[in-house]
Amino acid sequence: MFEKEGTAVKLPDTLLKFIEEWKDKPGNLIMILHQIQEEYGYIPREVAIELSRLIDTPLAKIYGVVTFYHFFKQKKPGKYMISVCMGTACYLKGGEDIILEFERLLGLPVNGITEDGLFSLQAVRCIGCCGLAPVITVNKEVFGKLTKDMLPGIIAKFKGN
Ligand code: FES
């Protein structure tokens, strides 16, 4: 078992266990980075440094993987991640207008984060609810058959939480 004490950052036990399991397996770095992003929502630098120590891999190699795959985020996302589906069905039903309207309402570009850290905006591929196109998710909650005039209400709902 890895030592937790005396390290710069304390990783949760479940993550330490996962890292230990994958430490010597092929493709381990990507699997572990996925798990870290699942845990934190992004790859915090201090966790990457700790991972480098735990699996005895240079930090530069870890960041080589993180920057190569766009899936990995290096910045902490907003509390609420708005994901606008840009799959074919949603695109044809106005997904692009939805994303432009979110940009306008939140005052930020795609992949941006609002200054108060509350919202992030991203475009995603089909999320499997094409019958509800155009669709977005806010964290894990799905909103379908959207029109632009529904968006302020959705933002207000999460702002008030
Ligand atoms: S294309 Fe948007 S849910 Fe499938």
Boltz pocket constraint, residues with backbone or C-beta under 6 A from the ligand:
constraints:
  - pocket:
      binder: B
      contacts: [[A, 85], [A, 86], [A, 87], [A, 88], [A, 89], [A, 90], [A, 91], [A, 125], [A, 126], [A, 127], [A, 128], [A, 129], [A, 130], [A, 131], [A, 133], [A, 135]]
      max_distance: 6.0
